Amino acid sequence: MDAAELRAMQAPIKARYKGGSVLELCSGDMLLEALVACAGVTLKAVSTALEIPLRSATVSAEGDLDFRGTLGVAKDAPVGFAQIRLRFDVSTDTSQEKLDQLLKLTERYCVVYQTIKSGPPIEVTLKRA
């Protein structure tokens, strides 16, 4: 496949995104899913360590992403999330003070959260196979 064939194949997809469709799965979704998975595992571990009984817990994440940048539809549109929101809904009788500690430590020990928040330097290489 050459560049012209790739552009021809992507053209209908790019045209749909100019309408702002948000129904297709993308790498941004996978990033949010990784964040939710890591945050959920971390929340459970921290609640166990702090002896905070949780009847139930739901973790969700959403973010603002302009697909025009990712697809090259608009050169001035940024690539990547402009904002991410991570939410924990927990059912427990624990005091607010303990819940505040639970959130603080969950943020501290969640690897994906800390990586996104800190934005570590990344080395990119390209090697001929």
N, C-alpha and C positions, 0 to 999 in steps of 0.2 A: 504494500500500500504506500502510495506517495502522499505528499502534503496536499495536493489537490483533491485526491480521493478522500482523505481524512476530513478536509474542510467540507466537502460535499456531504459526507455522512453526518457531520455535526450540524450542518445548516438547519435542518428541521428542529433539532433540539434547541439550538440557540434561539430560533424564532419563537418557540414556545416560552422560553425563559424571559423574552422581552415582555411577555404578558404577566410576569411575576408568579408563575406556577411554583408551588411549594410541595408538590405531591411526590416528587421523585427522591429516592434515597441517594445521598451523596456522602463524600468523605467528611463533611461537616457533621452529618448525622452520626457517623461512626465515632467522631471525636466526642460528641456529647454522650453517646452511649458508653464510651470508655470512662468518661468522667462519672457518670451515674453509677456504673458498676463498681468502680474503685471507691467512690464515696459511700456506697451502701455497705461494702465489705468493711470499710474503715469505721463507719458508724456502729456497726454490729460489734466489732472488736473493742472499740472504746467503751460502748455501753456495758459490755461484759466486764471489762477491766474496772470500770467505775461502779459496778454493781447497780446499774440503772435498768430496771425491768421495763422492756418495751413490749406492749401488747401487739403493736404493729408499727411499721414504718414504711413510708413510701418516699423514694428519692426521684426527683425529676430535674431535668435541665432543658433550657431553651436558650436560643441565641439569635442575634440579629446578624444576618449574612446577606450580602448583596450578590446574588448569583451572576449579575452582569460582569463583575470583575473576574470571577473564576472562569467564566466562559469566554472572556475576551470580547463581550458584546459592547462594553463601554470602557474605553481606555482609562477614563478618570475614576472608575469605580474601584474601590479597594478590594483586594483578595484577602479573605479571612473574616473572622467574626469581629464585629464592632463592639459587641457586648454579649456576655454569657450570664445567665441567671441559674443558680443551683438552689433547689428547694428541698427541704426535709419536712415531711408531715409525719409526726410521731404521736402515738397514743400511749400515754403513760401518766401515772399519778405523781411523778417525780417533781420536785420543786423547780422553779424557774432558774434558781442559782445553779443547780446540777445540770439543767438543760443547756445553760449558757456555757458551762464547762465542757459538756458533751460536744457542742458545736465547735468551740475553740479547738479542742483536741482533734476532732474529726478533720477540720481544716488543716491543722498542723501535720497530721500524719498521712493524709491522702496524697499519694505520689502523683497522680494525674493532676489533681487540683494545684499542687505546689509547682509542678512543671509548667502548667499553663500560666499560672500567676507570675512566676519568676522569669519566664521567657529565657531559658538558658541559651548560651551560644551554641550554634549548630554548625557542624562542619559538613559541607557537601562536596562530594567528589564524583567524578565521572571517569570510568576506566573502560578502555576498549577490551572486549572479551576475547 
